[in-house]
Amino acid sequence: MKYLAQIGAALIVAAMVLTWMSLTWVAIGVLVLVGILDLYLEVTDKDTISQWIHELFPKQIDWAIAIGLLVFTWAIWGPAGFLPILMGVIAGHLFWQE
């Protein structure tokens, strides 16, 4: 049932694009849907979205993607938009490791 995790990953990408297009409420709605889907996967003991994504890339690629997103965030939104994203990356690194 990895297709549900793949759909969730695609929805996350869609939410990123919607955010870039300043469609904030639509992006939030998509992320709520992603959260519900991920909770369903967790409760039913299936591979979650993050577990599926982590299977695709070695750690070096993971870090390159994170750094790329940080650079992109700085370029688009400057320091004010960069700071909350950086804090999220740090929190994810510290607290959401499997």
C-alpha positions in Angstrom: 0.0 0.0 0.0 2.9 2.3 -0.7 0.8 4.2 -3.2 -0.9 6.0 -0.3 2.5 7.2 0.9 3.4 8.2 -2.7 0.1 10.2 -3.0 0.9 11.9 0.3 4.4 12.8 -0.9 2.9 14.2 -4.1 0.4 16.3 -2.1 3.3 17.7 0.0 5.0 18.8 -3.2 1.7 20.3 -4.3 1.5 22.2 -1.0 5.0 23.6 -1.5 4.0 24.8 -5.0 0.7 26.3 -3.6 2.7 28.0 -0.9 5.1 29.5 -3.5 2.1 30.8 -5.4 0.8 32.4 -2.1 -2.3 30.2 -2.0 -1.9 29.9 1.7 -5.3 28.5 2.7 -5.3 26.0 -0.1 -1.8 24.8 0.9 -3.0 24.5 4.5 -6.0 22.5 3.4 -3.7 20.1 1.4 -1.4 19.7 4.4 -4.3 18.9 6.6 -5.3 16.2 4.1 -1.6 15.0 4.2 -1.7 14.8 8.0 -4.9 12.8 8.0 -3.5 10.4 5.4 -0.2 10.0 7.3 -2.1 9.4 10.6 -4.1 6.7 8.8 -1.0 5.1 7.6 0.6 5.2 11.1 -2.5 3.7 12.8 -2.9 0.9 10.2 0.8 0.1 10.6 1.7 0.9 7.0 4.7 2.8 5.7 4.2 6.5 6.4 5.0 9.2 4.0 8.3 10.0 5.6 9.3 6.3 5.8 8.7 5.9 2.1 10.6 9.1 1.2 13.6 8.0 3.5 13.8 4.7 1.6 14.4 6.6 -1.6 17.5 8.7 -0.7 20.7 8.2 1.3 21.4 10.7 4.0 23.7 12.8 1.8 20.8 13.4 -0.6 18.5 14.2 2.3 20.9 16.9 3.5 21.3 18.3 0.0 17.5 18.6 -0.4 17.2 20.3 3.0 20.0 22.8 2.2 18.5 23.4 -1.2 15.1 24.2 0.4 16.8 26.5 2.9 18.6 28.4 0.1 15.3 28.6 -2.0 13.4 29.9 1.1 16.0 32.6 1.7 15.9 33.6 -2.0 12.1 33.8 -2.1 11.1 35.1 1.3 14.4 36.5 2.8 15.4 36.2 6.4 11.8 36.5 7.8 10.6 33.5 5.8 13.9 31.6 6.2 14.0 31.6 10.0 10.8 29.5 10.7 11.9 27.0 8.0 15.4 26.8 9.6 13.8 26.2 13.0 11.6 23.5 11.5 14.7 21.8 10.0 16.5 21.9 13.3 13.5 20.6 15.2 13.1 17.8 12.7 16.7 16.9 13.0 16.6 16.8 16.7 13.2 15.3 17.5 11.8 13.4 14.5 14.6 10.9 13.8 13.6 7.2 13.5 
